[in-house]
Amino acid sequence: MFGRTGMGDTDGKVLDAKVLEGRARPLGAYPHVKRAGDLLFVSGTSSRRADNSHAGVTIHPDGTVEKDIREQTRACIENIRAILRSVGADLSDLVDLSTFLVSMDDFPGYNAVYGEYFDATGPARTTVAVHQLPHPNLLIEIKAIAYKP
């Protein structure tokens, strides 16, 4: 399920990491998900697809770009779901989400889609505005922590 990182044990808990096939490859030397004991740490996840295009982005014939925070949010959460399922977990196992928005003007759209997946009993959540993300078409990135014994 996971590949050994060579990092050994931490108090008897093996540290394992995984990069998924068929998903957008990490842009640096990091895994999609890392297990430390009963916790799963999902790296920052965007709407980027395996072909490096982005869900929630339309490039018009005149070159203008339209970005949809709702579609990008949905894609982020679905990408996190796929990552979690690859290691036997699901969205219901999430305990914490950190969301990074390029603009707080997108908060209402993000929050509406978030509410399609989670209610007040869902994971703890932090949302912050950031100056930019790794690609100019990205409006949102989410990192997550899940508990899965």
NUGU-709824 format. One record per atom (N, C-alpha, C): x, y, z. Coordinates in steps of 0.001 Angstrom, whole numbers, plus 500000, padded with zeros to 6 digits. Each point is the difference from the previous one (the first is absolute). Layout:
N
XYZ
...
% end
This chain:
149
500828498809500000
499172501191500000
500871501252500000
500936500081500906
500925501126500067
501384499515499625
500847500919499561
501401499680499758
500830500455501181
500972499223500372
500885500381501108
500819501223499611
500136500900500909
500770501210499731
501439499876500451
500296498938500733
501338499868500547
500200500842501249
498926500591500495
500115500861501170
499939499194501292
499611498719499937
499967499165501193
498766500230500840
500140499653501267
498875500069500921
500106501238500887
498841500463500431
499921501059500989
499165499441501134
500664499653501112
499311499371501128
499198498792499543
500573499175499138
499328498788499549
499024500214498870
499816501219499555
499061500296498916
500776500201498708
499704499184499007
500709500101498727
499499501214499226
500921500748499414
499659501130499149
500021499523498556
498870500084499330
499880499573498614
499460501143499165
500364499997498716
499553501044499081
499562499364498695
499097500690499281
499482499458498746
499771501118498993
500438499750498767
499662500840498854
499100499146499120
498804500489499689
499026499227499233
500288500045498512
499796498880499349
500065499947498540
498682500539499445
500040500593498826
498784500477499349
499435501289500569
500718500632500897
499585501282500588
501035501049499612
499692501249500237
500981501071499771
501227499714500860
501159499987499400
501238499721500721
500366501203500874
500508499753501205
500469501116500822
501039500826499235
499978501302500221
500914500905499305
501385500038500638
500171499300501091
501284499947500687
500219498617500571
500977499879500866
500348498721500611
499168499783501263
498726499667499822
499106499715501118
498920499039499523
499389499252500922
498969499036499629
498613500637499988
499043499291499399
498603500424500114
499532499841501448
500429498891500624
499540499699501357
501120499312500771
500033500286501288
500996499391500883
499300499524501259
500279498762500387
499447499456501240
501048500109501093
499567500452501173
500812499997501213
499108499426501094
500194498725500306
499120499345500959
498591499924499439
499038500505500747
498595499963499585
499573501248499232
500941500896499736
499672501240499297
500458499942498550
499172500540499125
500306500127498575
500094501484499683
501117500415499447
500221501394499641
499949500117498483
499011500734499488
499837500197498559
500647501333499638
500962499942499085
500679501220499550
499004500961499365
500373501271499917
499154500999499353
499512499502498646
498685500049499816
499348499418498828
499197501077499288
500139500054498687
499292501002499200
499053499307499029
499533500754499029
499110499460498964
500786499490498797
501336499913500141
500834499548498881
499735498532499692
499864499725498714
499758498643499518
501320499345499596
499936498691499708
501202499247499614
500662500577498749
499202500600499104
500566500583498769
500481501441500212
500007500445501252
500418501346500417
499034501111499621
498819499657499498
498951501012499845
499339500179501370
499131500999500114
499370500294501281
498486499988499859
499327499255500874
498543500081500073
499641501411500444
498885500509499505
499568501330500403
500692501129499283
500615499700498857
500675501031499207
499560499856498548
499500501093499426
499622500035498590
500838501070499316
500705499583498952
500781500960499210
499227500253498712
499538501223499831
499170500370498856
500858500248498756
499381499937498808
500750500210498750
500775501316499951
499490501016500696
500710501290499993
501140500044501020
500225498880500701
501090499915500964
499621500362501422
498786500504500205
499587500311501365
499778498696500766
500234500077501291
499902498825500858
498885500216501015
499126499020500108
498917500030500981
500277498913501035
499967500385501281
500278499056501081
498765499874500882
499654498780500356
498795499701500769
500394499398501348
499830500757501088
500393499528501322
499192498783500411
498737499931499624
499184498842500383
500525498724499356
500287500059498727
500512498819499302
501395499628500510
500831500997500261
501334499703500524
499922499394501403
499099500504500830
499831499448501348
499543498555499927
499001499745499176
499486498636499836
501120499066499534
500796500442499040
501104499174499493
501040499743501095
500318501014500803
500948499809501109
499503498919500955
498746500118500401
499450499042500962
499933498605499388
499612499901498742
499958498685499342
501404499426499834
500990500840499746
501382499518499930
500463499488501363
499634500703501057
500330499535501350
499299498677500276
498742499878499603
499273498740500182
500740498848499311
500432500217498756
500710498952499252
501309499616500695
500719500996500499
501251499726500716
499714499176501248
499002500397500777
499655499269501219
499541498579499685
499167499842498992
499520498657499647
501145499082499585
501046500568499429
501136499177499573
500721499348501180
499756500497501193
500625499447501203
498958499499500998
498788499720499513
498971499402500839
499250500951500900
500024501271499698
499292501004500799
499008500739499103
499251500928500575
499045500800499229
499839501365500671
499170500833499397
499793501350500533
499491499975501436
499248498974500368
499469499909501364
501104499809501040
501206499638499567
501131499824500910
500787501293500221
499651501060499283
500715501270500143
499769500600501379
501067500526500591
499890500682501286
500390501471499907
500719500378498933
500438501387499867
500250500335498535
499547501173499582
500262500522498655
500574501402500127
500996500276499186
500522501365499871
499809500409498552
499271501086499797
499682500462498652
500693501323499737
500575500089498816
500715501197499572
499283500577498789
499469501211500145
499303500698498919
500850501175499530
500062500202498698
500727501151499466
499249501287500321
498671499908500117
499191501180500323
498864499612500938
499825500735501072
498880499754500902
498662500335499339
500030500666498853
498762500208499244
499415498664499560
500832498949499929
499542498670499602
499469499182501170
500082500540501221
499575499242501171
498549499527499914
499035500838499606
498615499516499944
499812498796499063
500603500034498821
499882498872499071
500671498753500539
501175500172500569
500714498884500633
499165499423501134
499486500861500860
499244499566501164
498733499247499595
499340500438498923
498787499323499529
500313498570499568
501066499822499227
500366498647499555
500472499168501188
500771500582500888
500442499301501207
498790499420500730
498923500788500086
498778499570500671
499291498848499310
500302499739498737
499447498830499308
500659498711500494
501185500112500550
500764498835500445
500013499817501515
499977501109500749
500184499937501441
498963500862500703
499630499566501225
499137500825500840
500799500411501238
499305500478501021
500683500515501190
500735498912500778
499760498720499686
500718498911500666
501209499535499184
500280500697498909
501118499637499126
501338500379500608
501033500032499178
501338500289500518
500137501438500500
500940500199500919
500380501362500368
500526500662498728
499886501322499926
500362500651498736
500607501368500237
501009500303499198
500601501329499961
500018500446498550
499627501248499748
500045500554498645
500767501313500058
501018500107499158
500808501216499967
500172500469498563
500221501294499851
500328500559498682
501513499966499836
500424499671498789
501428499978499675
500241500890498790
501224500431499833
500348500889498894
499832499315498648
500458498750499901
499857499255498756
500209498524500269
499640499174499013
500200498556500032
500932499623498850
500431498732499900
501018499636499010
499657500234498528
498732500189499665
499621500293498606
498998501152500012
500093500931499061
499103501161500019
498526499662499797
499681498809499501
498595499622499830
499371499456501275
500798499753501011
499478499427501237
499452501082500922
498797499739500499
499359500879500972
500078499432501407
500227498673500111
499888499310501279
500953498811500059
500470499733501218
500750498781500299
499577499573501398
499867498687500207
499582499476501297
500979498915500432
500435500060501253
500766498900500593
499154499414501113
500207498717500286
499089499313500904
500732499027500913
499371499733501141
500465498976500924
498814499095500301
500228498692499891
498963499013500303
500507499071501095
499063499440500752
500314499015501031
499453498667499531
500888499021499832
499575498679499520
500868498936500665
499520499427501127
500774498940500683
500150498762499119
% end
